[in-house]
Every structure is written in structure tokens, then in C-alpha cells.
Amino acid sequence: MSDIAVHPSALAGARGADATGTARVYHLEHEPHPENGTALGFWLYLMSDCLIFAALFATWGVLGRNHAGGPGGAELFDLNLVALNTAFLLLSSITFGFAMLQKQQNKVGGTIGWLIVTGIFGLAFLGVELYEFHHLIHEGAGPQSSAAMSAFFTLVGTHGLHVTFGSIWLVTLIVQISKHGLIHENKRRLMCLSMFWHFLDVVWIGVFTFVYLMGVL
């Protein structure tokens, strides 16, 4: 039997309409989306974020003692306030873990409930951080006062921006889950947000240790 070549334009015309003139659209049963493609891409993003924070930590390491004759960390940082803020963020990581457990059991209400609690802790963290920034600026230790405070505001402020974007993402995901349930796409998004949120916790442990504790000591 001889091979018959069919021009692509002929195929396009054949699939455009059926005998009744109704347009026909064909879809694959499974869309060609790699199963682990999103996770791999998100891991690459987190690694790039690691480089950003590594550069900011290195900057603090070089400039952290240059207070231009002004007060140092022992006079500026309130460890009790920072410890409270650290507790808020660590508790949000725990409640996010509870949300993931509810997700594994396909419990929409439990997942949304724990995500809301996580968001509350995240907003509490941001509120305390903004209060600290306002207090430091009021005391004359703003980002323009010295090289050390410029490095401090840049590092801690960048982390705070990440928490802000994570909170916005969290609210968006809560709305999506409430509308569409725990479909495969929402589970994948929830896993990515979980990695992002826990990553911010790890970064904050570094901030608390190297910026606040070592700054006071």
C-alpha cells in the first residue's frame, strides 16, 4: 500500500466544521503539562531567592558594625519584641502544616480554616515589624542614619515584602479553594505556597540570629 501525504491545511479545513456546519474543537484527554514541572520551576525560584538573601546577609556582615557614631544594636533592638514577632512567624508555619494535613484528607473547610489562622499570624508579624520600623525611624535610626541601618532596613524590609506577597498569595488561594475546592491545581499551588512560607521562616531564623542576637551581643 502506498503512503498518502495530507497537507496540513487540508486537515485544518476538515476539522473546522462537521456536516451540519457546527464548529468542532478537539482536546487531548491529558494536557501536555509535565507532572513535576511547576515544582521544579518553583525550586529554581527559591534558589534564586536564596542568592538574594545571601547577598543581603553578606552586606549586613560587612556593614553591621558601622553605626557612624550613633547607637548600636544593643541600644536600638528590643529583643522581647523581636522574640514575639519570631513566635508569630513560627506559629504561622505550624498552622500552615495543619492546613497541609487537612489538604491531604481532602477537607476543604479545615484547610481554609487553618490557612486563615496562618494569614492572621502573618499579618501580626507584619504589624509588629512595621511598628519596629516606625520606632527606629522616630528614634533617628532610619535607613539614612548609617551604613548599618541601611543594611538592616534592606535585609529585614526585603523579608517583610516577601511575607506581604505571601499573605496576598494566601488570600488568593483561600478564595480559589472556596470556589473550586481542592482540585489538583489548587493542591499544587498550595504545595508551592507551603515551600515559600517555610522558606521565609528559615530566612527569619537567620535574621533573628545574625542581625538581632549578634547585633545586641
C-alpha positions as CSV (number, residue, x, y, z in Angstrom):
1,M,0.0,0.0,0.0
2,S,1.4,3.4,-1.0
3,D,1.7,6.2,1.5
4,I,-0.6,9.2,1.1
5,A,0.6,12.6,2.0
6,V,-2.0,15.0,3.5
7,H,-1.3,18.7,3.5
8,P,-1.8,20.4,7.0
9,S,-4.2,23.0,5.5
10,A,-6.5,20.1,4.4
11,L,-6.5,18.8,7.9
12,A,-7.3,22.2,9.3
13,G,-10.2,22.5,6.9
14,A,-11.5,19.0,7.6
15,R,-11.7,19.7,11.4
16,G,-13.1,23.1,11.1
17,A,-16.8,22.0,10.8
18,D,-18.8,18.9,10.5
19,A,-21.6,18.0,8.0
20,T,-24.1,20.3,9.9
21,G,-21.8,23.3,9.8
22,T,-21.1,23.1,13.6
23,A,-17.6,24.0,14.6
24,R,-15.6,21.1,16.1
25,V,-12.8,21.6,18.6
26,Y,-10.5,18.7,19.6
27,H,-8.8,18.5,23.0
28,L,-6.3,16.0,24.3
29,E,-7.5,13.8,27.1
30,H,-4.5,14.9,29.1
31,E,-2.9,18.2,28.6
32,P,0.9,18.1,27.9
33,H,1.9,19.6,31.3
34,P,4.9,17.9,33.0
35,E,3.8,16.5,36.3
36,N,6.7,18.0,38.3
37,G,7.3,21.0,36.0
38,T,5.8,23.5,38.4
39,A,7.6,22.1,41.5
40,L,11.0,22.2,39.6
41,G,10.4,25.8,38.5
42,F,9.5,26.9,42.0
43,W,12.6,25.3,43.5
44,L,14.6,27.2,40.9
45,Y,12.9,30.4,42.1
46,L,13.6,29.6,45.7
47,M,17.3,29.0,44.9
48,S,17.4,32.4,43.2
49,D,15.8,33.9,46.3
50,C,18.5,32.2,48.4
51,L,21.1,34.1,46.4
52,I,19.3,37.4,47.1
53,F,19.2,36.9,50.8
54,A,22.8,35.6,50.9
55,A,23.9,38.9,49.3
56,L,21.9,40.8,51.8
57,F,23.3,38.8,54.8
58,A,26.8,39.4,53.4
59,T,26.1,43.1,53.2
60,W,25.0,43.1,56.8
61,G,28.1,41.2,57.8
62,V,30.3,43.9,56.3
63,L,28.3,46.9,57.4
64,G,26.6,45.8,60.5
65,R,29.0,47.5,62.9
66,N,29.2,50.8,61.0
67,H,26.8,52.9,63.0
68,A,28.5,56.2,62.2
69,G,29.0,57.1,65.9
70,G,25.3,56.5,66.6
71,P,23.6,53.9,68.9
72,G,24.3,50.3,68.1
73,G,22.1,47.2,68.2
74,A,22.2,46.9,72.0
75,E,20.6,50.3,72.3
76,L,18.2,50.0,69.3
77,F,16.8,46.5,69.2
78,D,14.1,45.3,71.6
79,L,14.7,41.5,71.8
80,N,11.4,40.9,73.6
81,L,9.5,42.5,70.7
82,V,11.6,40.6,68.2
83,A,11.0,37.3,70.1
84,L,7.3,37.9,69.9
85,N,7.5,38.6,66.2
86,T,9.5,35.4,65.7
87,A,6.9,33.4,67.6
88,F,4.2,34.8,65.3
89,L,6.0,33.6,62.2
90,L,7.0,30.2,63.6
91,L,3.4,29.6,64.7
92,S,2.2,30.5,61.2
93,S,4.5,27.8,59.9
94,I,2.9,25.3,62.3
95,T,-0.6,26.3,61.3
96,F,0.3,26.0,57.7
97,G,1.4,22.5,58.4
98,F,-2.0,21.8,59.9
99,A,-3.6,23.2,56.7
100,M,-1.5,20.8,54.6
101,L,-2.6,17.8,56.8
102,Q,-6.2,18.9,56.2
103,K,-5.5,19.1,52.4
104,Q,-4.2,15.5,52.4
105,Q,-7.5,14.4,53.9
106,N,-9.4,16.5,51.2
107,K,-11.1,18.6,53.9
108,V,-11.9,21.9,52.3
109,G,-13.2,23.6,55.5
110,G,-10.3,22.5,57.6
111,T,-7.8,23.6,55.0
112,I,-9.4,27.1,54.6
113,G,-9.7,27.5,58.4
114,W,-6.0,26.8,59.1
115,L,-5.0,29.0,56.2
116,I,-7.0,31.8,57.7
117,V,-5.2,31.3,61.0
118,T,-1.9,31.3,59.2
119,G,-2.8,34.6,57.5
120,I,-3.7,36.2,60.9
121,F,-0.2,35.2,62.3
122,G,1.4,36.6,59.1
123,L,-0.4,39.9,59.4
124,A,0.5,40.1,63.1
125,F,4.2,39.6,62.1
126,L,3.9,42.4,59.6
127,G,2.2,44.7,62.1
128,V,5.0,44.2,64.7
129,E,7.7,44.7,62.1
130,L,6.1,48.0,60.9
131,Y,5.9,49.2,64.5
132,E,9.6,48.4,64.9
133,F,10.5,50.3,61.8
134,H,8.4,53.3,62.9
135,H,10.0,53.2,66.3
136,L,13.6,53.1,64.9
137,I,12.9,56.0,62.5
138,H,11.3,58.0,65.3
139,E,14.5,57.5,67.3
140,G,16.6,58.8,64.5
141,A,17.9,55.4,63.4
142,G,16.4,55.4,59.9
143,P,18.0,53.8,56.9
144,Q,19.8,57.0,56.0
145,S,21.4,57.4,59.5
146,S,24.3,54.9,59.0
147,A,25.5,52.1,56.7
148,A,24.5,49.5,59.3
149,M,20.9,50.8,59.4
150,S,20.8,50.9,55.6
151,A,21.8,47.2,55.5
152,F,19.3,46.4,58.3
153,F,16.3,48.0,56.7
154,T,17.2,46.5,53.3
155,L,17.5,42.9,54.7
156,V,14.6,43.0,57.1
157,G,12.4,45.0,54.7
158,T,13.0,42.6,51.9
159,H,11.9,39.7,54.1
160,G,8.9,41.7,55.1
161,L,8.0,42.3,51.4
162,H,8.2,38.5,50.9
163,V,5.8,37.9,53.8
164,T,3.5,40.6,52.3
165,F,3.4,38.9,48.9
166,G,3.0,35.6,50.6
167,S,0.0,36.9,52.5
168,I,-1.6,38.2,49.3
169,W,-1.0,34.8,47.7
170,L,-2.5,33.1,50.7
171,V,-5.7,35.2,50.5
172,T,-5.9,34.5,46.7
173,L,-5.6,30.8,47.3
174,I,-8.2,30.8,50.0
175,V,-10.7,32.3,47.5
176,Q,-9.7,29.8,44.9
177,I,-10.2,26.8,47.2
178,S,-13.5,28.2,48.4
179,K,-14.8,28.5,44.8
180,H,-13.3,25.3,43.2
181,G,-12.4,23.1,46.1
182,L,-9.2,21.0,46.5
183,I,-8.7,20.3,42.8
184,H,-5.4,19.2,41.5
185,E,-4.3,22.7,40.5
186,N,-5.1,24.1,43.9
187,K,-3.2,21.4,45.7
188,R,-0.2,22.1,43.5
189,R,-0.5,25.9,44.3
190,L,-0.9,25.1,48.0
191,M,2.3,23.0,47.9
192,C,4.3,25.8,46.3
193,L,3.0,28.4,48.8
194,S,3.9,26.0,51.6
195,M,7.5,25.8,50.4
196,F,7.6,29.6,50.1
197,W,6.2,30.2,53.6
198,H,8.6,27.7,55.3
199,F,11.5,29.2,53.3
200,L,10.6,32.6,54.8
201,D,10.7,31.0,58.3
202,V,14.2,29.7,57.7
203,V,15.4,33.1,56.5
204,W,13.9,34.8,59.5
205,I,15.7,32.4,61.8
206,G,18.9,33.7,60.2
207,V,17.8,37.3,60.6
208,F,16.9,36.8,64.3
209,T,20.3,35.1,65.0
210,F,22.8,37.1,62.9
211,V,21.1,40.5,63.0
212,Y,19.3,40.8,66.3
213,L,21.1,38.5,68.7
214,M,24.6,39.1,67.4
215,G,23.8,42.8,67.0
216,V,22.9,43.1,70.6
217,L,25.8,41.0,71.8
